[in-house]
Amino acid sequence: MEAQIGPSYFDFGLEEAIRGRILCPFDYTPVEFELMEPHETDRLISTRRSYEYKIKNGEATERDMLIALSRIYKLSESKLGIFENMLRADTSILHRAIIFVETKEYGEMVMEVVMRHGGVSRERWHHYFADAEKAHLDRFRRGELDCLITCKKLNEGVSISDLSSIVMFSSEQGANGLTTTQRMGRALRWDSENPDKVAHVIDFVRMDATQGTNDFERRRWLEEMSLVRPTPEE
């Protein structure tokens, strides 16, 4: 990147932004999951074998295989049951929240789970996958909706100060990658109406994640950042 835009002269990261009260602090809840459905484990094995053959023949790279395998985990249906149990215990995590998913189809399944626990609040939860649904975003901005489910539509460019929770069913490669930071940033906006605001980041991570893997390193980074609090005012 430096070859394209030149060297970096100043670095102002998430920790500095929280300490300086530019962004609000957050609590972090890692939610462990593993592939449980037979068709998912079968697909994982067949995909790995397929890419190992392609790599051997120069038709694909190791990175191509990791991306394909990662997508299987991003779309794992085992997360749905875990999330449903979370909602049975506490639906307040849907208050002023954005849920990020990998695909519209997966988002529709998440929506079904959410609606089963809606009660009187059911009409206040919706989704935003296409430009035709932008009205839902406008209602969300005005506080008429409490929760939105989306793919990439709300990664950036949305500033809603009272947004309090982010649920990440999927994330990209890199522990503190741009997309992860952008998605978290939706909920870390400083709220002048609530100066003591502490956001909540809920993140699905693989149970078998080992050091050096995306889920392990992202979890470690977010756990460290969740300990950061604003510098006391003098």
Secondary structure, DSSP 8 states (H G I E B T S, - for coil): -HHHH--------HHHHHHTTSB--EEEEEEEE---SHHHHHHHHHHHHHHHHHHHTTSS-HHHHHHHHHHHHHT-THHHHHHHHHHHH-GGGGTTEEEE-S-HHHHHHHHHHHHHT-GGGGGGEEEE-SGGGHHHHHHHHTTS-SEEEESSTTSSS---TT--EEEES---SSTT-HHHHHHHHTT-B--TT-TT--EEEEEEEETT--TTSHHHHHHHHHHHHTT-------
